[in-house]
Amino acid sequence: MKVIVIGGGIVGLSSAYYLQQSGHEVTVIDKTDMSSNCSYGNAGYVCPSHFVPLATPGIVKQGLKWMWNSRSPFYVQPRLSWSLIDWGMKFMKVATPEHVERSAIPLRDIAIISKKMYEEWTALPQFRFAYERKGLLEIFQTDTGGDHAKHMLEKAHELGLTDTVLLSKEQLDALEPQTRILAKGAVHFQCDAHLYPNKLMQQLLADLRQKGVRLLGNEEVTGFENSQGSITKVKTAKAVYDADAIVLSSGSWSRELAAKMDLKIPLVAGRGYSVTLEDSPYKLNHPAVLIEGRVALTPMDGNKIRFGGTMEITSTDAPPRMSRVKGVLEAVERFFPDFTVPMPTMDKVWYGFRPCSADGLPYLGRTAKWKNVVVATGHAMVGLSLGAGTGKIVSEILNEEKLSMDIAPFNLDRFR
Ligand SMILES: Cc1cc2nc3c(=O)[nH]c(=O)nc-3n(C[C@H](O)[C@H](O)[C@H](O)COP(=O)(O)OP(=O)(O)OC[C@H]3O[C@@H](n4cnc5c(N)ncnc54)[C@H](O)[C@@H]3O)c2cc1C
């Protein structure tokens, strides 16, 4: 089959990888040169521990408090947009304890599948993306943070992630002896891993190119043609391409693109920022999430450290806000008083747009309207973690094979 994958982020490239492997003629089309999308500057966590979806009762409560503070970890940029209002209403409605409970198993399962795929890749000579299995620390400073951490530990055990342990302050210090941490303790999710996303993406592109996958950069998909219930042509400003099947993996732009095929996907862009010290004077052995700071730190690829965070629900053409980067770095200093990272200039700051579905679960599966279209987007905070697994499942769907897991919770039509 001639398959066109729209979007060369981790989801699109992983889909292309498995589709090529199963013998399809694959073309990836991206409006950029695929060197700087959301799949690059992220924190690199491959994290079965992230079994809580973005849509929780807590985030709605916190979000309403934080909404007007442009330095806060969660910020909705006020604007008159029907798609934002629609997304917000759906998000608030679905963010219940029952939804959190229901989402845990599917999120865990797809993360475990994905982790297995990344581990298979690390055994191949073309992939050296600094994959490490050191787990993830969730560090807390307050009793409330500690209660949250203990709750997460119990939940992780219930879900079979039994190598999750609670660390006292002394045990945390023993794991990070070179670094002073102001904290009461941490949870160590030993099931997690991390990698250097920039290398992963570059190596995937090189591998696909070498295998003959057509990679068309700087070409925006602008429309489609259809015939007898299938999308048969993909249009860009430069050409019109024939397709037997389409994978829609265009990240934060998927709602607009889906609308061009008459599909409704509630989705907004959640911008996050990161700053990477290429040769860090600070030492950290393990990736860490700062619970009260809502910031992620990752030691990666040798001596690099990346600080990342914030969720800014905004439009993809809104200019970046340096106040949010300041918020990230200030949170780091509250936990790591010896980490004095000077505020970088804008050219040293990376930002990307997380594709946020209205309930925090991906949209993954065939569409009811078009029999040859598979949608794979909406992975929000965990698109890197779930990327390889999503790609594998996309290929299983198009090959009509037995699926690695039940994808009913990711059904596209769940908001109808
Ligand atoms: C600060 C930060 C930290 C993060 N940390 C983690 C982490 O540790 N672990 C984790 O799992 N996730 C993390 N994430 C989330 C993760 O980065 C994203 O979920 C993931 O990269 C999304 O991948 P994607 O392939 O769906 O989208 P993208 O990487 O955005 O790719 C989509 C591509 O589609 C292209 N496109 C869009 N429209 C069109 C069009 N019309 N025509 C052609 N091409 C088009 C875009 O140009 C883009 O290249 C983080 C995100 C941020 C911002």
The ligand as an ORCA input file, in Angstrom:
! r2SCAN-3c Opt
* xyz 0 1
  C       8.602     20.751     27.827
  C       8.048     19.429     27.368
  C       8.457     18.266     27.986
  C       7.930     17.034     27.580
  N       8.412     15.905     28.146
  C       7.943     14.700     27.741
  C       8.480     13.513     28.276
  O       9.395     13.530     29.080
  N       7.955     12.329     27.871
  C       6.931     12.280     26.980
  O       6.450     11.201     26.682
  N       6.443     13.404     26.409
  C       6.921     14.609     26.764
  N       6.425     15.739     26.203
  C       5.329     15.632     25.223
  C       5.841     15.165     23.869
  O       6.954     15.939     23.491
  C       4.733     15.275     22.803
  O       3.566     14.633     23.281
  C       5.156     14.616     21.510
  O       6.354     15.156     21.050
  C       4.077     14.787     20.433
  O       4.542     14.129     19.281
  P       3.738     14.221     17.928
  O       4.461     13.394     16.948
  O       2.311     13.916     18.189
  O       3.768     15.768     17.533
  P       4.961     16.695     16.979
  O       6.268     16.248     17.478
  O       4.554     18.106     17.245
  O       4.917     16.430     15.421
  C       3.821     16.834     14.644
  C       4.355     17.227     13.283
  O       3.247     17.461     12.398
  C       3.622     18.491     11.509
  N       2.421     19.083     10.887
  C       1.418     19.725     11.522
  N       0.508     20.144     10.620
  C       0.943     19.750      9.402
  C       0.439     19.905      8.081
  N      -0.722     20.536      7.822
  N       1.167     19.394      7.055
  C       2.343     18.735      7.288
  N       2.863     18.588      8.529
  C       2.157     19.082      9.566
  C       4.380     19.453     12.406
  O       5.195     20.315     11.645
  C       5.162     18.516     13.300
  O       6.462     18.292     12.813
  C       6.946     16.988     26.564
  C       6.555     18.157     25.919
  C       7.093     19.374     26.307
  C       6.651     20.609     25.586
*
